[in-house]
Amino acid sequence: MPISREGSDFDVILVSAEYWDDHPLCPVGVIARVLESKGFSVGIIEKPEHDEDFTKLGSPKLFFGVTSGSIDSMLNNYTPLKRPRKDDPHADWNPMPDRAVVAYCNALRRLFKGCKIAIGGIEASLRRFAHYDYWDNNVRRSILLDSRADVLVYGNGEKQVAEVASRLKKGDGLAGIPGTCVISKELPDGFTRMPSFAEVRDDKLKFCEMQMYFSNSRALAQAYDRNFVLQHPAPEYAPADLDEIYALPFSRGMHPKSQLKMAQFSVVTHRGCIGECSFCSLTLHQGNRIISRSEDSIIREIEALVNHPDFKGHVDDLGGPSANMYGMDCTNACGDACLACATLDRSHSRLVGLMRRARAVPRVKKVFVRSGVRFDLAMESREYVRELSKHHVSGMLKIAPEHVSKRVLALMNKDGSRFSEFCDLFNSMNKDTGQTLRYYFMVGHPGDDMQEVRMLAERAERLGNAEQFQLFTPTPMTLSTCMYWTGLDPRTGKAVKVTYDYATKKKMKTAITHTFE
Ligand code: SF4
């Protein structure tokens, strides 16, 4: 019984606010398989509500691993205007407690005195230092202090969790594990001391200063009264690590209420994103470098999929955070932004080769690409755009220009300059197929105002096919959230106009959605 929802005497018990799918896209599913592959037995508790839910598997021999899963619980539970999603009868909503990680840790501390707790997943990762919390409208301290966890795993967590388990099995301490944060009484040598919690709470310039230190590759420290929160730099993940992880024997068995059902036969090609959009938390989670799996490993996974009893011939998605960054790996740790680098391989040649091999796998009828496509990068390869639109799109391709205002786009760290060119190229290639583009836009980002929204509405009306207008939500630790809280661009120190009042935010959303009614 290496992984189970029932039983007792487990080495590790994972507690998740999401259902467990034995699937490579399910965070708790991946961690369970990795621990199992290292010889640890794993119990899984999904969405516990009552004391009996927490105690049903007994006490783990090593530690509890606590996560909200693939989304922050506050983002999950509230709309961008802070309305509870539970009040919306039409929302496809996955209920979880507010601040799930803290709530679960408090319950475990109460029920299992002295137990070891590791926290991880997006909620822990993006709240590892002091952060602006939109739902409190205030600066909160590191979640390590609120949860009283022994260790916080940030970013890709497989190596860290395996190390935590093996150290605890040997009776060793948890200090110094790459890719983790811990509380320490001392400030060790080699750590960069960021502004303290008290400083960033009370001083917006200090908050901006802290923002510019954030990086997964640095040893960082933040002072809290008599303690420090220490971040050990993230471990290197190489293509071979990903090949090993995605080769684990996931059954792709889905929980009946899984949110991942539409992605049962998706295949992950790479991790990380070099886009570094200001509003996106991916850079501080998976990192700003691409790590691509080997083509052979991906093809082996697809060859195994065709034998799954539920497989109907369709690979649901072949992608990663941005579908067309596959193969854009760089091992040079220069610290500069990859997108601006002249040596970045923008040819898409590895990806085109992979797409061809994937659709040639016997019994595969169609390989869809549903992950987002960075159209500015895609413009570097007509061959890729042709291949994509001819073989991998199901009627429409979704792209995310986000805005059309140069001012807002600059604050978003997005390059919209090739948007029209991409639309023309895609449309010319699809004159006879009827395939169309769909667009995602965002309003209410710092720098946006009613005038900019009207400009966006006019352009969107001319384009037609707007898929979604998202209202900006300031999520923890992003650059855009720092702009929202401080009214400053931390990169330049310049003031940024921010819309705070909900009535105007609502007007922005209404102005643009009415365009399409
Ligand atoms: S391109 Fe997509 S995944 Fe990458 S940083 Fe931007 S929003 Fe995030």
Boltz pocket constraint, residues with backbone or C-beta under 6 A from the ligand:
constraints:
  - pocket:
      binder: B
      contacts: [[A, 273], [A, 274], [A, 275], [A, 276], [A, 277], [A, 280], [A, 281], [A, 282], [A, 283], [A, 321], [A, 322], [A, 372], [A, 374]]
      max_distance: 6.0
